Amino acid sequence: MARIIVITSGKGGVGKTTTAAALSMGLAQRGKRTVVIDFDVGLRNLDLIMGCERRVVYDFINVINNESTLNQALIRDKRCDSLYILPASQTRDKDALHKDGVERVLTELADNYDFIVCDSPAGIEHGAYMAMYFADDAIVVTNPEVSSVRDSDRMLGILSSRSKRAETGQEPVREYLLLTRYDPLRVANGAMLSVDDVQDILSLRLLGVIPESKAVLSASNAGIPVILDRESDAGQAYGDMVARYLGDDVPHRFLHPEKKGLFSRIFKG
Amino acid sequence: MRDPAPAAVRLDAPAAQRLDDRRRPHSRLSRTPNTMAEKSTVSAHTAQSAGAFELKTSSFTLPVIRLFDADLEALALRLGAKVEKAPDFFRHTPVVIDLSELVKRQLTIALAPLIGLLRSYGMIPVGVRGGTREHAAAAEALELAVLRDAPTRRNAVASSTPAEPKTSAAPPKPIGPLTIADHPPTQQSDSAFMLITKPVRSGQRIYAAGGDLSIVAQVSSGAELMADGNIHVYGTLRGRALAGMSGNLEARIFCHDLQAELISIAGNYRVSEGIPSELRRVPVQVFLDHNILRIEKL
């Protein structure tokens, strides 16, 4: 039985799709059978980040409407055998998602996979609601700034009251915080909220802190999940996040500005 | 002078009653007696004649005459004595007649002579409450308002109709439009007491109808707490807290760490800006002192 993870935030542009791509790739690389679903119907992006945009034939909405089978729509990742992508439709809108259809697809997937990662659209409207409704776990992606934090807080409220688990009185959705675009230098200057500031407001289990990194943009443009870039700090931070999600005790890194030592100053400078 | 029937009438002087309750069945705001605050502008902006008038609800404190006996003569004597002591108090004073005790004792009273009696003492009877259906019909025939029962019965009414939006207990004017949220995950209590152990997130609303609300977690900014009784927050309060929603002036807000956006007791509110910085981030209690909202360190 698969565990359904929703990547959500409320606010747009905080790194949900990047995180969904990194998490699903990270899980698959550890041998977990993983499928990642793009819920952002009409604004399809995940296929680009995953680098499979040229192979999209059928999509999530086709499957919901019984216009194709699930196997026809699923795209196997070329880099990792246990990772599949279910792209969103670019020509439809969020109303094409409906609870019964989504549930049917998720149930069908649940038998064959260990993890189903749902990449939520921004906002708290229908698309985001559909993405989170069946979730077992939620990773709330937040940038260290006040509006993102408030939107995340709102999303957490919705998760705890309107998810299927909440409505049916089951054990609540497990909620994790992922701080992205974290700039330790600006935090040190006081120009950005610190991990502690955000935790003070949201008080959630911290799954990871992803530093602001140029590697993210170049990886996205190249269609390679940034977690595959093991050289980059962001790639390593995502690797840590996946390990933590699976229960490993990994210390948080990249929280403080790098102190430049004498050698690096001499040799790099 | 003949001694009248023992306690034939009792004057609940400061008990409040809303005048306009039944007259506007669509008003969702007028369910709470006693609040001093003006509630909200109903339709001033929509009407074409926007400049001609403004339709508002507001509440008034009125004396309520609770009848314990249907004997008009005894009542007249007893009342006469009262009025003699303080004639100015009763002159042109709107009063509400409470018939609930009579109904309990299965007594009935003719309203018309009673109204005449009250008028003869200078009072202006404006409505009745707590009577039987016959009383209500008689009151309507006399062009009197039929008012809601006392707040003690609100609970029963509220819990039997859970579908009814709880916006009835409306917060004071400035936040009125904002609180009618799209689909507020409002929680309601069946008992008079309510305990929340999980964080109250932005956008969530919690209303403890008829009692106290205790929260042993944080309350985020953008969240809203409401209670007819006291509100206790054993965590950081960053959202809004409105105690004494049904007009209980004795209600208080206790909180471990005050960073609230708004605090209100029985409609007397203060926004974040008005909270002195030395009272922020410390344990405090908020209460009414002669209708003035006070915040005190604990």
Boltz contact constraints between the chains, C-beta under 6 A:
constraints:
  - contact:
      token1: [A, 150]
      token2: [B, 202]
      max_distance: 6.0
  - contact:
      token1: [A, 153]
      token2: [B, 201]
      max_distance: 6.0
  - contact:
      token1: [A, 153]
      token2: [B, 202]
      max_distance: 6.0
  - contact:
      token1: [A, 153]
      token2: [B, 220]
      max_distance: 6.0
  - contact:
      token1: [A, 154]
      token2: [B, 202]
      max_distance: 6.0
  - contact:
      token1: [A, 154]
      token2: [B, 203]
      max_distance: 6.0
  - contact:
      token1: [A, 156]
      token2: [B, 201]
      max_distance: 6.0
  - contact:
      token1: [A, 157]
      token2: [B, 201]
      max_distance: 6.0
  - contact:
      token1: [A, 157]
      token2: [B, 202]
      max_distance: 6.0
  - contact:
      token1: [A, 157]
      token2: [B, 203]
      max_distance: 6.0
  - contact:
      token1: [A, 157]
      token2: [B, 204]
      max_distance: 6.0
  - contact:
      token1: [A, 161]
      token2: [B, 185]
      max_distance: 6.0
